[in-house]
Structures are given as structure tokens and as C-alpha cells.
């Protein structure tokens, strides 16, 4: 189990606003806020965003059901994310892989995925 993950962001305030909205449907919220970073926590580990140079990265958050994947996608787009794959089944991964992909303000590929059948 991953305890936490930290990624660099160029604009802390903009990224905080994005992740606050995009991750809300998945049960994440701001747990710790410091001058140099913000920690979002949920039921399964934490994500830190810190003022730093970004690098190539893909991050997938687990969702309990497909409706939460849809809500994540809508919230992320509304919060300023860019579409990188609307919610849907990705049978090339496996028959029940239901995911949605967005780019965050720094261009990170962020995903929500549910592995359960309908």
C-alpha cells in the first residue's frame, strides 16, 4: 500500500484548486496545507502537491464505482483540466476497466478508474 505520493507543480494555488475539485468525488480533501505544499487525503493514502518543477507522470486514483469515475471527470474538466479520454470501458486493459483521463494544470495525466463490472 502506498502511504503518500508527492508531485511537483508550477502554480500551487492553481493546482490546489484543480485537485480540490477533481478529487472531491473520490473522497479526497485537503488535510495539510503549508507554504510549499498541500496534502490531499482519502481512504487510501495521500497526494502531496509541492511547489517544484513538474516531470512526466501518470497517476490513477481508484473509484468505488463507475459513477464516481464520471463525477471525477466532470469535476476535473470544470476545474480547468483538459480531456485526455472521456469516461468509458477500456477493454484493452481488461473487460471491466472503466476509466477517465484528464491533464492537470501542469500536464500530468490524471485518471480515475473502477475495475468492477457495472
C-alpha positions as CSV (number, residue, x, y, z in Angstrom):
1,X,0.0,0.0,0.0
2,X,1.3,3.4,-0.9
3,X,1.3,5.8,2.1
4,X,1.7,9.0,0.0
5,X,2.9,10.4,-3.3
6,X,4.4,13.8,-4.0
7,X,4.4,15.6,-7.3
8,X,5.9,19.0,-8.3
9,X,3.6,21.8,-9.6
10,X,4.4,25.2,-11.1
11,X,1.4,27.1,-9.6
12,X,0.5,25.8,-6.2
13,X,-2.8,27.8,-5.9
14,X,-4.0,26.8,-9.4
15,X,-3.1,23.1,-8.8
16,X,-4.7,23.2,-5.3
17,X,-8.0,24.5,-6.8
18,X,-7.9,21.8,-9.5
19,X,-7.2,18.9,-7.2
20,X,-9.6,20.1,-4.6
21,X,-12.5,19.9,-7.1
22,X,-11.3,16.9,-9.2
23,X,-10.7,14.6,-6.2
24,X,-13.7,15.6,-4.2
25,X,-15.9,12.9,-5.8
26,X,-13.3,10.3,-4.9
27,X,-13.4,11.3,-1.2
28,X,-10.1,13.3,-1.1
29,X,-9.9,16.6,0.7
30,X,-7.2,19.0,1.9
31,X,-5.6,17.5,5.1
32,X,-2.4,19.6,5.5
33,X,-1.5,23.0,3.9
34,X,1.9,24.6,4.1
35,X,3.6,27.4,2.3
36,X,5.4,25.0,-0.1
37,X,2.7,22.3,-0.5
38,X,-0.7,20.9,0.1
39,X,-1.7,17.3,1.1
40,X,-4.9,15.7,-0.1
41,X,-6.0,12.7,1.9
42,X,-8.6,10.0,1.3
43,X,-9.3,6.4,2.3
44,X,-6.2,5.1,0.5
45,X,-3.1,7.2,1.0
46,X,-2.3,10.8,0.3
47,X,-1.2,13.0,-2.5
48,X,1.1,15.9,-1.9
49,X,1.4,18.7,-4.4
50,X,4.6,20.8,-3.9
51,X,5.9,23.9,-5.5
52,X,8.6,22.5,-7.8
53,X,9.3,21.7,-11.4
54,X,6.9,19.1,-12.9
55,X,8.1,15.9,-14.6
56,X,6.4,13.2,-16.7
57,X,4.0,11.3,-14.6
58,X,0.7,9.3,-14.6
59,X,-1.4,9.0,-11.5
60,X,-4.5,6.8,-11.3
61,X,-7.0,7.1,-8.4
62,X,-9.3,4.1,-7.6
63,X,-13.0,4.7,-7.6
64,X,-15.6,2.5,-5.9
65,X,-18.0,2.6,-8.9
66,X,-18.3,3.9,-12.4
67,X,-20.5,6.8,-11.4
68,X,-17.6,8.2,-9.3
69,X,-15.3,8.0,-12.4
70,X,-17.8,10.1,-14.3
71,X,-18.1,12.6,-11.4
72,X,-14.3,12.8,-11.2
73,X,-14.0,13.5,-15.0
74,X,-16.8,16.2,-14.9
75,X,-15.3,17.9,-11.8
76,X,-11.7,17.8,-13.2
77,X,-12.8,19.4,-16.5
78,X,-14.9,22.0,-14.7
79,X,-11.8,22.8,-12.5
80,X,-9.7,23.5,-15.6
81,X,-8.4,20.1,-16.6
82,X,-8.0,19.1,-20.2
83,X,-9.7,16.0,-21.7
84,X,-7.4,13.0,-22.2
85,X,-10.0,10.3,-22.5
86,X,-13.7,10.6,-21.5
87,X,-15.1,8.0,-19.1
88,X,-15.5,4.6,-20.7
89,X,-14.6,0.9,-20.7
90,X,-11.0,0.3,-21.8
91,X,-11.2,-3.4,-22.8
92,X,-7.6,-3.4,-24.0
93,X,-6.6,-3.3,-20.3
94,X,-9.3,-5.7,-19.1
95,X,-13.0,-6.2,-19.6
96,X,-14.2,-4.2,-16.6
97,X,-11.6,-1.4,-16.7
98,X,-13.7,1.8,-16.6
99,X,-11.5,4.9,-16.6
100,X,-11.4,8.6,-17.4
101,X,-8.3,10.6,-18.1
102,X,-7.5,14.4,-17.8
103,X,-4.4,16.5,-17.9
104,X,-4.0,18.7,-14.8
105,X,-2.7,22.3,-15.0
106,X,0.9,21.1,-15.3
107,X,0.1,18.5,-17.9
108,X,0.1,15.4,-15.6
109,X,-2.0,12.6,-16.9
110,X,-4.5,12.0,-14.0
111,X,-7.0,9.2,-14.1
112,X,-9.9,7.7,-12.1
113,X,-10.6,4.0,-12.6
114,X,-13.0,1.4,-11.5
115,X,-12.2,-2.2,-12.0
116,X,-15.7,-3.6,-11.2
117,X,-18.4,-4.7,-13.7
118,X,-21.4,-2.4,-14.0
